[in-house]
Amino acid sequence: MTSPEAIEAYRRMGPNGRLQLTLDAIRDNTPALLEGTPEVVRRRFELIRRRNDEFNEVVCRKLMEAEAHDEGR
């Protein structure tokens, strides 16, 4: 769990700081993502894609629900 202090520091961060944080995470984690046989790497990325798709579906559904709620006012 992320500490309240870390969350607050992230909220105060500007777009450049957030982008740098993202780029640092990509740089630091890419070697681990590419370790293993081609089949292991393929399955790892398929899992990431599947989780991203599930997340995007939830976000889209919530946005549509919020829009429908707003239109019903």
HUVEN-V623198 format. One line per field, one symbol per residue. phi: phi as a letter, one per 40 degrees, with the letter a starting at -180 (. if undefined). psi: psi as a letter, one per 20 degrees, with the letter a starting at -180 (. if undefined). burial: + if it has 9 or more other C-alpha atoms within 8 Angstrom, else -. A space follows every 10 residues. Layout:
phi->???
psi->???
burial->???
This chain:
phi->.ccdcccccc ccccdccccc ccccccccbd dcccchcdcc cdcccccccc cccccccccc cccccccccc ccc
psi->ppqhggghhg hiprhghggh gghgggghig ghhjqarhgg gghghggggg hgggghgggg ghggggghgh hi.
burial->------+--- --+----+-- ---------- ---------- +--+------ ---------- ---------- ---
